[in-house]
Amino acid sequence: MLKKTLKINGINRIVLAASDASLADVLREQLGLTGTKVGCGEGQCGACNVILDGKLVRSCVTKMAKVADGASITTIEGIGTPENLHPLQLAWTVHGGAQCGFCSPGFIVSSKALLDETPKPTREDVRDWFQVHRNACRCTGYHQLVDAVMDAGKVVRGEMSADDLAYKLPEDGQIWGDKYPRPSAVAKVTGTLDYGADLGIKLPSDMLHLALVQADVSHANILKIDTGEAEKMPGVVKVVTHKDIKGKNRITGLITFPTNLGDGWDRPILCDQKVFQYGDAIAIVCARTEKEAEAAAEKVKVDLEPLPAYMSAPAAMAEDAMEIHPGTPNIYFTQKIAKGEDTAPVFDKAAAVVEDDFYVGRQPHMPMEPDVGFAFLNEENKLYIHSKSIGLHLHAAMIAPGLGVELENLVMVQNPAGGTFGYKFSPTMEALVGAACLATGQPVFLRYNYHQQMTYTGKRSPFFFKVRMAADQEGKLLGMETDWSVDHGPYSEFGDLLTLRGAQFAGAGYHIPNIRGEGRTVCTNHAWGSAFRAYGSPQSEFSSEVLMDELAEKLKMDPLELRYKNVYREGSTTPSGQKPEVYSLPEMIDILRPKYEAALEKAKAASTDAIKRGVGVSVGVYGCGLDGPDASEVEVGLNPDDTVTVYACWQDHGQGADMGCLGTAHEALRPLGLSPDRIRLVLNDTALAPNSGPSGGSRSQVMTGQAIRVGCEALLTAMRKDDGTYRTCEEMVSEGHPVKYKGQWTAPATNCDENAQGNPFSVYMYGVFMSEVAVEAATGKTTVEKMTLVADIGKVNNRLVTDGQLYGGIAQGIGLALTEDFEDIKKHSTLIGAGFPYAKQIPDDIELIYVESPRPDGPFGAAGVGELPLTSPHAAIINAIYNACGVRITRLPALPEKVLAGLKK
Amino acid sequence: MLKKTLKINGINRIVLAASDASLADVLREQLGLTGTKVGCGEGQCGACNVILDGKLVRSCVTKMAKVADGASITTIEGIGTPENLHPLQLAWTVHGGAQCGFCSPGFIVSSKALLDETPKPTREDVRDWFQVHRNACRCTGYHQLVDAVMDAGKVVRGEMSADDLAYKLPEDGQIWGDKYPRPSAVAKVTGTLDYGADLGIKLPSDMLHLALVQADVSHANILKIDTGEAEKMPGVVKVVTHKDIKGKNRITGLITFPTNLGDGWDRPILCDQKVFQYGDAIAIVCARTEKEAEAAAEKVKVDLEPLPAYMSAPAAMAEDAMEIHPGTPNIYFTQKIAKGEDTAPVFDKAAAVVEDDFYVGRQPHMPMEPDVGFAFLNEENKLYIHSKSIGLHLHAAMIAPGLGVELENLVMVQNPAGGTFGYKFSPTMEALVGAACLATGQPVFLRYNYHQQMTYTGKRSPFFFKVRMAADQEGKLLGMETDWSVDHGPYSEFGDLLTLRGAQFAGAGYHIPNIRGEGRTVCTNHAWGSAFRAYGSPQSEFSSEVLMDELAEKLKMDPLELRYKNVYREGSTTPSGQKPEVYSLPEMIDILRPKYEAALEKAKAASTDAIKRGVGVSVGVYGCGLDGPDASEVEVGLNPDDTVTVYACWQDHGQGADMGCLGTAHEALRPLGLSPDRIRLVLNDTALAPNSGPSGGSRSQVMTGQAIRVGCEALLTAMRKDDGTYRTCEEMVSEGHPVKYKGQWTAPATNCDENAQGNPFSVYMYGVFMSEVAVEAATGKTTVEKMTLVADIGKVNNRLVTDGQLYGGIAQGIGLALTEDFEDIKKHSTLIGAGFPYAKQIPDDIELIYVESPRPDGPFGAAGVGELPLTSPHAAIINAIYNACGVRITRLPALPEKVLAGLKK
């Protein structure tokens, strides 16, 4: 222990701390200043930035011994408060700088240090600063953050007033389509929003800390688990193993297709017989402090018999490979696609045929906030599980039998989540904290460190994709043949559904009359496959979009014009044989064309021997919904003060669920003339809000948006008087009208048949991407200099949100294209190791162009948005690299050494 | 556990808490919002006020189960921040509203609720509001708080700007004598200052919570202590008893006079043989949580053999009383006074002789913050003890041998203290946490609840005082005879010194040529006697000041004129035979006289049969210093940035040690022209600052103030160049001058001899009090309608501080006169039970008049201040009651039933 007097946010405070404690932990866990976030915990993300004696430092790697007595520290709490925002904080809200918001305090503190040092920075100064100080954002693609700093600088310098910068309600009061800052924005930019780890600090003191005992091999039989020594360690209350779990000790995949050879019960909560992948949880130590839990976890002895580890689909598909789940073949699901005529004769006759093999790898989600959760029993003995779950009701059903708890006794709550991008479609944390709580009867809390986040959460499933395309002399597509193998890791959850996506999205955007193909889901011992933004489409569309460029080359056509010729028009059908709901792709390409032509010219002019520049395009398509007749339910209630409350489980990844709800409800309730602050949201607690379905597949704005619209309209109908005015709550009650109404919506869609034919989505999103890249001839290093996206996501609910989604998705596409990977468990288990894109890897020049075709089945014409920008941006980049330097990358990521190898050929 | 979403300070937050947890504990211990303070913990002090759905509530008695889901809560943190003070907070700083500051957040939150409801309150509205909402302040006497609310209201209403309200540095830059807000003010009014309990929440998580096993009888032999069952309770790490203490297990009184029959080693840290008073600590349970410690403390079995309990000096002095400390007589110290001639002949010849018996009881200190402390071993294995200690170096010496730790391995630190008023002159907490830390090797934390604060901290020692006075026909005092018995409780620390005060201050203020008397210190089983503001004088001067009124009556003289005739003038000596350093009392009475005469007339005019009004006066005198050649040491250092740091142990009761240091240093350093913010303070840590002596006896401004002056002058001398300008730090270093200088001061005073004759203080404080009261004939209830104090405390350092001290001391005098008592351990162990004065018990009309006679031995002419206002205000009140209704109260407090009994006689 040491005693220091520190000037924290302007106030001298006595601080007592262990000398090896990190400044971040002392600020957060001791002083309760949880505005400072800990992301990676290893100095790679900047979420924990504070200003120490005028210098920006990452507090997670700053030991207390190194903090001078008398030092001054500024945290986000000292920069501004909800009632008194600093210009940076105000700018962050009006520019949509806070999406998940987890990185916001760190960025704002960093920007404060920048403006203190450089009062009038250029955009590039800001980007350089973020780069040098390793401020990492996974949501925004940095663009809106730079906008915010630039405007905040103006306010600080007196060139603009805070009033001018602040958002103003339009005169007509309509916020639909406008830039209303999301309700959670102020809390996010002031560090006052409690994420899971913050809530953990704020739980009652009888809460137990958990530490996992995890496998350090990828495949093994478990011979023995000895917890004896660990149970005796200080502070240990219990060591939980599979024996303590009262239920089936399995997480079920639930919606497994009938043709799946597995039964969906393949995933243990705590391993009993076998270890299936690195990191698999074998035991949970429950102790009084995290340190004690971790120390005791070291003492649990697990005897393992190592087995061969199948680390890719081909390895697990080999003749001699053993069954990873004994009794279930490693290839446990097969999906055919058959549209139109048999393709063999088509290919035989076609003027042009191209084919290639593609690989899109195990992209890690890399949210800024590592996974975290807690559980407790309430006074009625109901098990409450708080986590980052983006599918609360779904997860309840997936884990209840395994835990041995009745569904009606299980309440799932989503904490504010610091980014998920889909990985939280899998319940893992949920089952672990639930098991520990049931075994001890006490509140329990678990947080992953970043190594655990990387190694023990799901990843994007790699697809090994072979595609052939046939076209006539004019470039009209005649047929496509596909073959794909999905490495889904050891756990089956939704692996069949993902494999179906290969059928639905390879070739999407184009009318291809005849398709044949087959895909398969393969069990392996690498990280399990989980949902990830654009789920299945980045793998499928990468293949068809790069092959389209190969076709164009073969046909000596311009790649954009080849696409223009084939995109959906009246009479077209999707790969699953569905009629598109709108036909905006030709218009979108028309909009892009002049920009594309200019970009080509510019690239040619700017290319040198050292730096090769090129331009690439791609089409992206994704469906909004879970596949088939997806449904959502909400409730809408009128309150005694005549405000309205929307009750929904519109789970938030950081995308803006609150704004989605508010914007939709406000539009639906416009006849009442309510100001937005008079609409309240009760979100993401299964005890308080009905099942609106999981937040995935860009379904929420469409499905839950419709349910909100329906619920609001039901309320309005009940409130409406004969004279066209509306009843107050008091009048409703006195006249005997209910004040709470259900809003339900089911998508007018159908499931696909065994040939993958059907109308799985009632609403799609469409995009045309253009990438402008520079390739360094000496190293093979690719820099994306500009990205353009013409997007049709229907009518826009909130422009800050949709901009944020599009910027952010493109940034993840750049990462996917060039750097991101989680193949090497050791090397790729940190942000930097896994190729996380920092500010300078994402171009400041990202152009977004909206084509707002109203969707007949979307609320007020809206489609979803989140997944569109990650459907195929990487294909545009890869096509641009080819355009620049003639190197065709087919296995991602396009690391410099791969490009360089191509250049040398 | 329950889950709620609460809007806390404008932000929706998920809160998980036990349903029976108090809102205060959840805000503080879980959410880290430690601006909300817990004082009494039983809804009697308002320190924990928050606004819940628009309504002011005491959060310590608000259970979480009663807080509605969705409720809005405003805490002090949501009212304003250091960078953005609310007008109330600003007003609190500029009016000196925050002394110890512990009640400030609760008052400010309360005032916010008032202004929300009543935008333009009158002063009486404010006082009524504080009364109804039980906002208790022990420091200020409420006056400055009402001032602050009135001005804040003007700012809120737009009638004054915040700028107009804010403090402005005088043009000449001199803050000496001005109203510079104390350095800690902003932290106090924003709830960002961490007091001991706040620091406890912010300690590392391996800290152990302590619970005491205490005696529930007042005197007993200990037969057996069985900790077996307790050791097995959950969370328990160790149960510490006297057997675990390595040292002598005694707290030593240290400065015991040689004639003391005891040896000063009478006080156990943890009782071993005997229990000496109610609450005595027998064991300490060290556990992971406070609840666990408390639960286990219930399981410690202590077998006691009850002994007769001597609950007052006469009882313990009885012939048949056993020795409480076997081997030491219950009367363990005797102090004579002999000045001038033998008094017997004087009394025989005197024209007028009066005598009476007086009793001033066991006044409880009642700080808003209950006692709290913690201890840890630093990396060099030094024992750090943090507490509210107001005598850090003194306490180190008092407890080190008992703990068995070398002085050089013991570091004492004072936490910001929420009021002490002297009780922290005794180390108890310090020894307990030290013992637990040494026994466990772990950081330990202990806080008292308010019952413990009342029953197990020292109290003002009751004096049984018999006084006789002799005067000539004109009222000239000829002699005095005194006899006093001091009930000092079971522990001897400083009991002899206190007994000497009876000799020094009975009759103080008057030239009495001949005095004879004897006092004695008596060991009893009631609460031990500790220091309390004005230490010894309220008991001694009450006796002589009431007797002076009896003398005036006998002589048919006006009481003020009788005093005027006898107060110190050139040629006078004090009761200890010392020449006063200034002679301002006649001037002070001259100033009071017209007010007094007007008050008498007014009282007569306003008296009715139902309400009798009257006016009383008293003279108050107290010495500044510890008695004899008191000394202090500080250091003054020049920093590399040319700021200056003062290193001192000027411990803070709440009186304003920081401002005392800053004001004195700023005045001493004026040649440098430093702005106040360029003077830094390193205070109250024995590892960092030298021994400036304890903060008691109004010595700090004089002794430590002089040491600061001397240190600053040494620095200035070293810095001064030949041309009269000053060297920078860089120049000092390059020229080889030291940059840190000692400042030492020893008072030019002498110890008293066995006849209590000597020059014990080099500086005194003088006051003339006037009280105007109303007595309700039907009930005997007395209301003080106005207090006036003409004070000579020398030159004023800071007017906000001195006003605050005078108002606050007068308020405690009113409590002492009318309501306060700690005689009945059960009934008097709460604030209300012990007669704590709330706002309406203290008049809004308190007039302070300064006579600033420069003190030759005070820094820049200053004396002390804190104790003057509690020397004899109660005597003025009692005299006023007599003046109003003819009832002479001689045993305090003057409860209505006592006055009523007098009225009925």
Interface residues (C-beta under 8 A of the other chain):
Chain A: M1 L2 K3 T5 N9 G10 I11 N12 R13 I14 V15 L16 A17 A18 S19 A21 E29 Q30 L31 G32 L33 T34 G78 G80 T81 P82 E83 N84 V186 A187 T190 T192 L193 D194 L199 I201 K202 L203 P204 S205 D206 G235 R288 T289 K291 F374 F376 L377 N378 E379 Y384 H386 V413 N415 P416 P443 V682 D685
Chain B: M1 L2 K3 T5 N9 G10 I11 N12 R13 I14 V15 L16 A17 A18 S19 A21 E29 Q30 L31 G32 L33 T34 G78 G80 T81 P82 E83 N84 V186 A187 T190 T192 L193 D194 L199 I201 K202 L203 P204 S205 D206 G235 R288 T289 K291 F374 F376 L377 N378 E379 Y384 H386 V413 N415 P416 P443 V682 D685
